[in-house]
């Protein structure tokens, strides 16, 4: 089930996000255990923004989707791009954007065709299933790219 298929709620999913939005940035240069640190940063942001903890099973599932997307993008950068150097989380009332920045210009390459029984190679397929949108952009500040995923949030 994608994030856009979740039922809408009558309350804000992230009441802790200012009306103008908020961005969190984690610098990862020289850091070990990158996927775990990225998940921890994302979990802390979701807690600060009022998304977690929650008793709502749909909201909890959506939060789990966010943490899995963060983990998959960070792991993909570790395996195929020499490791990420930043995680950027940007939240508004409508969208949560996850960006993993690395120094490789090579675009992410989902394994096509996707074979569910194959060991490995499911990360970008998983991201595509869980995110409302995903893609990649060249970095403006240095060589490399940002691989991003967005999750649309329920509207009140």
Number of C-alpha atoms within 10 A of each C-alpha: 11 16 23 16 11 15 10 15 14 8 10 17 22 21 13 17 21 12 10 8 14 16 14 13 14 15 13 18 11 9 11 10 10 22 22 15 17 24 20 15 20 24 20 14 21 22 16 15 17 16 22 18 13 13 8 12 9 15 22 15 14 22 21 13 21 26 21 18 26 29 23 20 27 29 21 23 24 17 11 15 20 12 24 30 19 20 27 20 23 17 24 17 21 15 15 21 20 27 24 27 27 27 19 19 14 12 16 18 11 15 13 8 6 12 11 10 7 8 7 9 16 18 19 20 16 16 26 18 16 23 24 19 17 18 15 15 14 18 16 9 7 9 11 19 24 26 24 23 24 24 23 19 23 21 13 11
